[in-house]
């Protein structure tokens, strides 16, 4: 999963660059951001459990969003882009996100997905008319902020595992989620 994270993060940048050429500084910043996301995955056990979901959605969901919107002038204003984001990231989230390794995980996932889609729609409207790189960043931010809404809800405070799935015995603690 470590190499896959790095590859998919950089592939997301490559997909955007192929379709929408950008100045070198935008490409460099995007690659550095992709590397930072990949490095955060390496130390995710030091982060709150919900960080797994945020990182998976930023890397794999962002790639799915870019791939789903590929070839469309509006870039992310499409059902295909949203579907691509969900298809590329939800299976991995169910497998690797510690915040979803509890009873009621599908309820948590439904709230996260609703928050993502609402956040993406709001950010799309706020960044309307922006270039594709700005729009992609706005959509990633909206997606992550939308998932953050779960913390404001009572179901966001369920106990969550403090170890990665499949790492032996799993300890459960308070509201890391």
C-alpha positions as CSV (number, residue, x, y, z in Angstrom):
1,X,0.0,0.0,0.0
2,X,3.0,2.3,0.6
3,X,4.1,2.3,-3.0
4,X,0.5,2.4,-4.3
5,X,-0.1,5.5,-2.3
6,X,2.9,7.3,-3.8
7,X,2.1,6.1,-7.4
8,X,-1.6,7.0,-7.2
9,X,-0.8,10.4,-5.8
10,X,1.7,11.2,-8.5
11,X,-0.6,9.7,-11.2
12,X,-3.3,12.2,-10.1
13,X,-0.9,15.0,-10.8
14,X,0.1,13.4,-14.2
15,X,-3.6,13.0,-15.3
16,X,-4.2,16.7,-14.6
17,X,-0.9,17.8,-16.3
18,X,-1.6,15.7,-19.4
19,X,-5.0,17.3,-19.9
20,X,-4.3,20.8,-18.5
21,X,-0.7,21.9,-18.8
22,X,0.4,24.1,-15.9
23,X,3.4,26.3,-15.0
24,X,6.4,24.4,-13.5
25,X,5.8,25.9,-10.1
26,X,2.2,24.4,-10.0
27,X,3.5,21.0,-11.1
28,X,6.3,21.1,-8.5
29,X,3.9,22.1,-5.7
30,X,1.5,19.4,-6.8
31,X,4.2,16.7,-6.8
32,X,5.4,17.9,-3.4
33,X,1.8,17.7,-2.1
34,X,1.5,14.2,-3.5
35,X,4.7,13.2,-1.7
36,X,3.5,14.8,1.5
37,X,0.2,12.8,1.4
38,X,2.2,9.6,0.8
39,X,4.5,10.4,3.7
40,X,1.6,11.0,6.0
41,X,0.3,7.6,5.1
42,X,3.5,6.1,6.5
43,X,3.0,7.8,9.9
44,X,-0.8,7.5,10.0
45,X,-0.8,5.5,13.2
46,X,0.5,8.6,15.0
47,X,-2.5,10.6,13.6
48,X,-6.2,10.4,14.6
49,X,-8.0,7.4,13.1
50,X,-10.0,9.5,10.7
51,X,-6.8,10.6,9.0
52,X,-6.7,7.2,7.2
53,X,-10.0,8.1,5.5
54,X,-8.9,11.6,4.7
55,X,-5.6,10.4,3.2
56,X,-7.2,7.6,1.2
57,X,-9.8,10.1,-0.2
58,X,-7.2,12.7,-1.0
59,X,-4.9,10.2,-2.9
60,X,-7.2,7.6,-4.4
61,X,-10.4,9.7,-4.4
62,X,-8.6,12.6,-6.0
63,X,-7.2,10.2,-8.7
64,X,-10.6,8.8,-9.3
65,X,-12.0,12.3,-9.6
66,X,-9.4,13.3,-12.1
67,X,-9.8,10.1,-14.1
68,X,-13.6,10.3,-14.0
69,X,-13.5,13.9,-15.3
70,X,-10.8,13.2,-17.8
71,X,-11.6,14.7,-21.2
72,X,-14.3,17.0,-19.9
73,X,-13.8,20.7,-20.2
74,X,-15.5,21.4,-16.8
75,X,-13.0,18.9,-15.2
76,X,-14.9,18.0,-12.0
77,X,-18.5,19.1,-12.7
78,X,-19.7,15.7,-13.6
79,X,-21.3,12.6,-12.3
80,X,-18.4,10.6,-13.8
81,X,-15.8,12.5,-11.7
82,X,-17.8,11.9,-8.5
83,X,-18.4,8.3,-9.4
84,X,-14.7,7.9,-10.1
85,X,-13.8,9.3,-6.7
86,X,-16.1,6.9,-4.9
87,X,-15.1,3.8,-6.9
88,X,-11.4,4.5,-6.5
89,X,-11.5,5.2,-2.8
90,X,-14.4,3.5,-1.0
91,X,-13.2,-0.1,-1.2
92,X,-9.8,1.0,0.2
93,X,-11.5,3.0,2.9
94,X,-13.5,0.1,4.1
95,X,-10.3,-2.0,4.2
96,X,-7.8,0.4,5.6
97,X,-9.5,3.3,7.4
98,X,-9.3,2.7,11.2
99,X,-12.3,4.9,11.7
100,X,-14.5,2.5,9.8
101,X,-13.3,-0.6,11.7
102,X,-16.1,-0.4,14.2
103,X,-19.7,-1.5,14.5
104,X,-21.9,0.9,12.5
105,X,-19.2,1.4,9.9
106,X,-21.6,1.7,7.0
107,X,-23.5,4.4,8.9
108,X,-20.2,6.3,9.4
109,X,-19.3,5.8,5.8
110,X,-22.7,7.1,4.6
111,X,-22.2,10.2,6.7
112,X,-18.6,10.7,5.3
113,X,-19.8,10.2,1.7
114,X,-22.7,12.6,2.1
115,X,-20.3,15.1,3.7
116,X,-17.8,14.7,0.9
117,X,-20.4,15.2,-1.9
118,X,-21.8,18.2,-0.1
119,X,-18.4,19.7,0.5
120,X,-17.4,19.1,-3.1
121,X,-20.6,20.7,-4.4
122,X,-20.1,23.8,-2.2
123,X,-16.4,24.1,-3.2
124,X,-17.3,23.7,-6.9
125,X,-19.8,26.5,-6.6
126,X,-17.3,28.7,-4.8
127,X,-14.5,28.0,-7.3
128,X,-16.8,28.2,-10.3
129,X,-14.8,29.6,-13.3
130,X,-11.4,28.8,-11.8
131,X,-8.9,26.8,-13.8
132,X,-8.8,23.0,-13.6
133,X,-5.9,22.9,-11.1
134,X,-7.6,25.4,-8.8
135,X,-10.8,23.5,-9.2
136,X,-9.2,20.2,-8.3
137,X,-7.6,21.6,-5.2
138,X,-10.9,23.2,-4.2
139,X,-12.7,19.9,-4.7
140,X,-10.1,18.0,-2.6
141,X,-10.5,20.6,0.1
142,X,-14.3,20.5,0.0
143,X,-14.2,16.7,0.1
144,X,-12.0,16.7,3.2
145,X,-13.9,19.5,5.0
146,X,-17.2,17.7,4.2
147,X,-15.9,14.6,5.9
148,X,-14.9,16.7,8.8
149,X,-18.6,17.4,9.4
150,X,-18.8,14.0,11.0
151,X,-16.9,15.3,14.0
152,X,-19.8,17.6,14.8
153,X,-22.3,14.7,14.9
154,X,-22.7,12.4,17.9
155,X,-22.0,9.3,15.7
156,X,-18.6,10.7,14.9
157,X,-17.5,10.0,18.5
158,X,-17.8,6.2,18.4
159,X,-14.8,4.3,19.7
160,X,-12.3,3.4,17.0
161,X,-9.3,1.0,16.7
162,X,-5.9,2.4,17.4
163,X,-4.0,-0.1,15.3
164,X,-4.1,-0.7,11.6
165,X,-6.6,-3.3,10.4
166,X,-5.0,-6.7,10.3
167,X,-2.2,-5.8,12.8
168,X,-3.0,-8.4,15.4
169,X,-5.2,-7.6,18.4
170,X,-6.9,-4.2,18.0
171,X,-7.2,-1.8,20.9
172,X,-10.3,0.4,21.0
173,X,-10.1,3.9,22.4
174,X,-12.3,7.0,22.6
175,X,-13.1,9.5,19.9
176,X,-10.1,9.5,17.6
177,X,-12.5,9.3,14.7
